[in-house]
Amino acid sequence: MIKVTIDDAELKRKLVKLTTDLNKSASDSIVEMARIGATQLAYRVEPYGTSNKSKTILENAIHKDMNKVYFDNAQTYNAIKKINPRLAHAYSAKIREGDYTTAQEIAAKAIPDIEQSVNDPGTYLEASRNSRGRVGQVSPMNILDDTALEALHAKKVLVAGTAKAGWLQAGQSLEAKTRIPKWLKKPGTLGSSNIVKNGWETVVTLINHVRYASSVTTSAKINAAVKNAYTNQIKKLERQVAAITSKF
C-alpha cells in the first residue's frame, strides 16, 4: 500500500493567490489537485500513459523482455536443428506428444548448457533484470509448454494494468472525471482516498491497495506526479482567472 500526501511549499504561494482570487475554497482547490495527482500516478506506472496505445507498448515491451530470456519450442527446435536435424525432429515429436521429460533430454543432448523448464512463473525473467529493471543478456531458458509463456505474458500485462487501475480508482473516489480505458477497468476496490479538510492544511491521501504498487511506483515518479498536479492545478486556475477578467 502506498500513501501519497500532496504537499509542496514551493508552489503553494501561487496556488493560494489564484484560489483566493477566484474566491474558491482552499480545501476544494487541494482536492482538485489530488484528482490530477491520481491520474498522473497512474500515467507514470510504466509504460507511461493509460491509453490503448500504452497497452500495446506494454505488450510489446513484455514480449521483447521475454524473448531475451526464454526460448519457445520453435526457437529451441531451430537451435537444435542447426546442430542435429534428427534430434530436432525427435524434439518436436515429443513436444507434440506432451512428453516434456523426453523432450528435455533431447534438448540437453544437443545443447548441454541450456536451461530448461516446463513453465516458469516469471522468476527467471525477474532474476535477469539489472538494478534499473532492464533485462540484460542471459542464456535463454527453454520453456517446453508454449501456453505457459502466453499465460506469463498475460500476467505481466495484468500486473501493470492493475497497478495503474489502483491509482485511477483512488482518483475516482475523489470524483475525478478521468476517462478510464477498458483495459484498466478492474473489479474490486484497488484504490481509495482519505480527506482531512482544514483550509490550506487540508491533507488528501491517495491509497493504492495493489500489494505490488510500491515496486512499480518509485519515489521519483511520485514526486513528479505531485509536482505535475500542482502545476496543472495552477494552470487551470490561471485559465479561470483569465476567463473572468476577459469579460471586463
C-alpha positions as CSV (number, residue, x, y, z in Angstrom):
1,M,0.0,0.0,0.0
2,I,1.3,3.5,-0.9
3,K,0.0,6.7,0.6
4,V,0.8,9.9,-1.1
5,T,0.2,13.2,0.7
6,I,0.1,16.1,-1.8
7,D,2.0,18.9,-0.2
8,D,4.6,21.2,-1.9
9,A,5.5,24.5,-0.2
10,E,7.4,25.8,-3.3
11,L,4.2,26.2,-5.4
12,K,1.8,26.8,-2.5
13,R,2.1,30.6,-2.6
14,K,0.9,30.9,-6.2
15,L,-1.8,28.3,-5.6
16,V,-3.1,30.3,-2.6
17,K,-3.2,33.6,-4.6
18,L,-5.1,32.1,-7.5
19,T,-7.5,30.2,-5.3
20,T,-8.2,33.4,-3.3
21,D,-8.6,35.5,-6.5
22,L,-11.3,33.0,-7.6
23,N,-13.0,33.0,-4.1
24,K,-12.5,29.3,-4.2
25,S,-12.4,27.1,-1.0
26,A,-8.8,26.1,-0.1
27,S,-9.8,22.5,0.6
28,D,-11.7,22.3,-2.8
29,S,-8.6,23.5,-4.6
30,I,-6.4,20.9,-2.9
31,V,-8.9,18.1,-3.7
32,E,-9.0,19.2,-7.3
33,M,-5.2,19.0,-7.3
34,A,-5.3,15.5,-5.8
35,R,-7.5,14.3,-8.6
36,I,-4.9,15.4,-11.1
37,G,-2.2,13.7,-9.0
38,A,-4.1,10.4,-9.0
39,T,-4.2,10.4,-12.8
40,Q,-0.6,11.4,-13.0
41,L,0.4,8.5,-10.7
42,A,-1.4,6.0,-13.0
43,Y,0.2,7.6,-16.0
44,R,3.7,7.1,-14.5
45,V,3.4,3.3,-14.0
46,E,5.5,2.0,-16.9
47,P,4.9,2.1,-19.7
48,Y,3.9,5.8,-19.4
49,G,0.3,6.5,-20.2
50,T,-3.2,4.9,-19.8
51,S,-4.4,4.8,-23.4
52,N,-4.9,1.7,-25.6
53,K,-1.6,2.7,-27.3
54,S,0.1,2.4,-23.9
55,K,-1.3,-1.1,-23.6
56,T,0.2,-2.0,-27.0
57,I,3.6,-0.6,-25.9
58,L,3.3,-2.6,-22.7
59,E,2.5,-5.8,-24.6
60,N,5.4,-5.3,-27.0
61,A,7.9,-4.4,-24.2
62,I,7.0,-7.5,-22.3
63,H,7.3,-9.6,-25.4
64,K,10.8,-8.1,-26.0
65,D,11.9,-8.8,-22.5
66,M,10.6,-12.4,-22.5
67,N,12.2,-13.1,-25.9
68,K,15.6,-12.2,-24.3
69,V,15.3,-14.8,-21.5
70,Y,13.0,-17.5,-22.9
71,F,13.1,-19.9,-25.9
72,D,9.7,-21.1,-27.1
73,N,9.6,-24.5,-28.8
74,A,10.1,-23.1,-32.3
75,Q,13.3,-21.3,-31.2
76,T,14.6,-24.4,-29.4
77,Y,13.7,-26.6,-32.4
78,N,15.7,-24.2,-34.7
79,A,18.7,-24.1,-32.3
80,I,18.8,-27.9,-32.1
81,K,18.3,-28.2,-35.9
82,K,21.5,-26.2,-36.5
83,I,23.4,-28.8,-34.5
84,N,21.5,-32.0,-35.4
85,P,18.4,-32.1,-37.6
86,R,17.5,-35.6,-36.5
87,L,17.4,-34.6,-32.8
88,A,15.3,-31.5,-33.7
89,H,12.7,-33.7,-35.4
90,A,12.6,-36.0,-32.3
91,Y,12.3,-33.0,-30.0
92,S,9.4,-31.6,-32.0
93,A,7.6,-35.0,-32.0
94,K,7.9,-35.3,-28.2
95,I,6.6,-31.8,-27.7
96,R,3.5,-32.7,-29.8
97,E,3.0,-35.8,-27.7
98,G,3.3,-33.8,-24.5
99,D,6.3,-35.9,-23.4
100,Y,8.2,-33.0,-21.9
101,T,10.6,-35.2,-19.9
102,T,12.0,-36.8,-23.1
103,A,11.9,-33.5,-24.9
104,Q,14.1,-32.0,-22.2
105,E,16.6,-34.9,-22.5
106,I,16.8,-34.4,-26.3
107,A,17.4,-30.7,-26.0
108,A,20.0,-31.2,-23.3
109,K,21.8,-33.8,-25.6
110,A,22.0,-31.3,-28.4
111,I,22.7,-28.2,-26.3
112,P,24.2,-29.4,-23.0
113,D,24.2,-26.0,-21.2
114,I,20.6,-25.0,-22.0
115,E,18.4,-24.0,-19.0
116,Q,15.1,-25.8,-19.2
117,S,11.7,-25.8,-17.5
118,V,8.2,-26.9,-18.4
119,N,7.0,-23.5,-17.3
120,D,8.2,-20.5,-15.3
121,P,6.1,-18.1,-13.2
122,G,8.4,-15.2,-14.2
123,T,11.2,-16.0,-11.7
124,Y,13.9,-16.3,-14.4
125,L,12.7,-13.1,-16.1
126,E,12.9,-11.1,-12.9
127,A,16.2,-12.5,-11.9
128,S,17.6,-11.4,-15.3
129,R,16.8,-7.7,-14.6
130,N,19.6,-5.3,-13.6
131,S,19.3,-2.6,-11.0
132,R,17.4,-0.3,-13.4
133,G,14.9,-3.0,-14.1
134,R,16.3,-3.7,-17.6
135,V,16.8,-7.2,-18.9
136,G,20.4,-7.9,-19.7
137,Q,22.0,-10.6,-21.9
138,V,21.4,-14.0,-20.4
139,S,21.4,-17.6,-21.6
140,P,17.7,-18.2,-22.6
141,M,15.7,-20.8,-20.7
142,N,13.8,-23.3,-22.8
143,I,10.2,-23.3,-21.9
144,L,8.6,-26.6,-23.1
145,D,4.9,-25.5,-22.6
146,D,4.3,-22.7,-25.0
147,T,0.9,-21.9,-23.4
148,A,2.9,-21.1,-20.2
149,L,4.7,-18.3,-22.0
150,E,1.4,-16.9,-23.2
151,A,0.0,-17.1,-19.7
152,L,3.1,-15.3,-18.3
153,H,2.8,-12.5,-20.8
154,A,-0.9,-12.0,-20.0
155,K,0.0,-12.0,-16.3
156,K,2.7,-9.3,-16.8
157,V,0.2,-7.1,-18.7
158,L,-2.4,-7.6,-15.9
159,V,0.2,-6.6,-13.2
160,A,1.0,-3.2,-14.8
161,G,-2.6,-2.6,-15.7
162,T,-3.8,-3.3,-12.2
163,A,-1.3,-1.0,-10.5
164,K,-2.4,1.8,-12.9
165,A,-6.1,1.0,-12.1
166,G,-5.4,1.4,-8.4
167,W,-4.3,5.0,-8.8
168,L,-7.2,5.7,-11.2
169,Q,-9.7,4.3,-8.7
170,A,-8.1,6.5,-6.0
171,G,-8.9,9.4,-8.2
172,Q,-12.4,8.2,-8.9
173,S,-13.0,8.1,-5.1
174,L,-12.4,11.9,-5.2
175,E,-14.9,12.2,-8.1
176,A,-12.2,12.6,-10.8
177,K,-13.7,12.8,-14.3
178,T,-10.9,10.8,-15.8
179,R,-11.9,8.6,-18.7
180,I,-10.7,5.0,-18.0
181,P,-9.9,2.7,-21.0
182,K,-11.5,-0.7,-20.9
183,W,-8.2,-2.5,-20.2
184,L,-7.8,-0.5,-17.0
185,K,-11.3,-1.1,-15.7
186,K,-10.7,-3.6,-13.0
187,P,-13.2,-5.1,-10.5
188,G,-12.9,-4.6,-6.7
189,T,-11.6,-1.7,-4.7
190,L,-8.0,-1.3,-5.8
191,G,-7.7,2.4,-4.8
192,S,-9.3,4.8,-2.4
193,S,-8.6,8.1,-0.7
194,N,-9.0,10.0,2.5
195,I,-9.6,13.7,3.0
196,V,-8.9,15.7,6.2
197,K,-10.2,19.2,5.5
198,N,-8.5,22.0,7.3
199,G,-8.2,25.0,4.9
200,W,-4.7,25.2,3.5
201,E,-3.7,22.4,5.8
202,T,-6.1,20.1,4.1
203,V,-4.5,16.6,3.5
204,V,-5.6,14.3,0.8
205,T,-4.2,10.8,0.9
206,L,-4.3,8.6,-2.2
207,I,-4.2,4.9,-1.4
208,N,-3.2,2.2,-3.9
209,H,-4.3,-1.1,-2.4
210,V,-2.5,-3.2,-5.0
211,R,0.2,-5.0,-3.0
212,Y,3.0,-4.6,-5.6
213,A,2.2,-1.0,-6.4
214,S,5.3,0.1,-4.5
215,S,7.5,-1.9,-6.8
216,V,6.3,-0.1,-9.9
217,T,5.7,3.4,-8.5
218,T,9.1,4.8,-7.4
219,S,9.5,7.9,-5.1
220,A,10.9,9.8,-8.1
221,K,7.7,9.1,-10.0
222,I,5.6,10.1,-7.0
223,N,7.4,13.4,-6.7
224,A,7.0,14.1,-10.4
225,A,3.3,13.3,-10.2
226,V,2.8,15.6,-7.2
227,K,4.7,18.5,-8.9
228,N,2.6,17.9,-12.1
229,A,-0.6,18.1,-10.0
230,Y,0.5,21.5,-8.6
231,T,1.5,23.0,-11.9
232,N,-1.6,21.7,-13.7
233,Q,-3.9,23.0,-11.0
234,I,-2.2,26.4,-11.2
235,K,-2.6,26.5,-15.0
236,K,-6.3,25.5,-14.6
237,L,-6.9,28.3,-12.1
238,E,-5.0,30.8,-14.3
239,R,-7.3,29.9,-17.2
240,Q,-10.3,30.5,-14.9
241,V,-9.0,33.9,-13.8
242,A,-8.3,34.9,-17.4
243,A,-11.8,33.9,-18.5
244,I,-13.3,36.1,-15.8
245,T,-11.0,39.1,-16.4
246,S,-11.7,38.9,-20.2
247,K,-15.3,39.8,-19.6
248,F,-14.4,43.2,-18.2
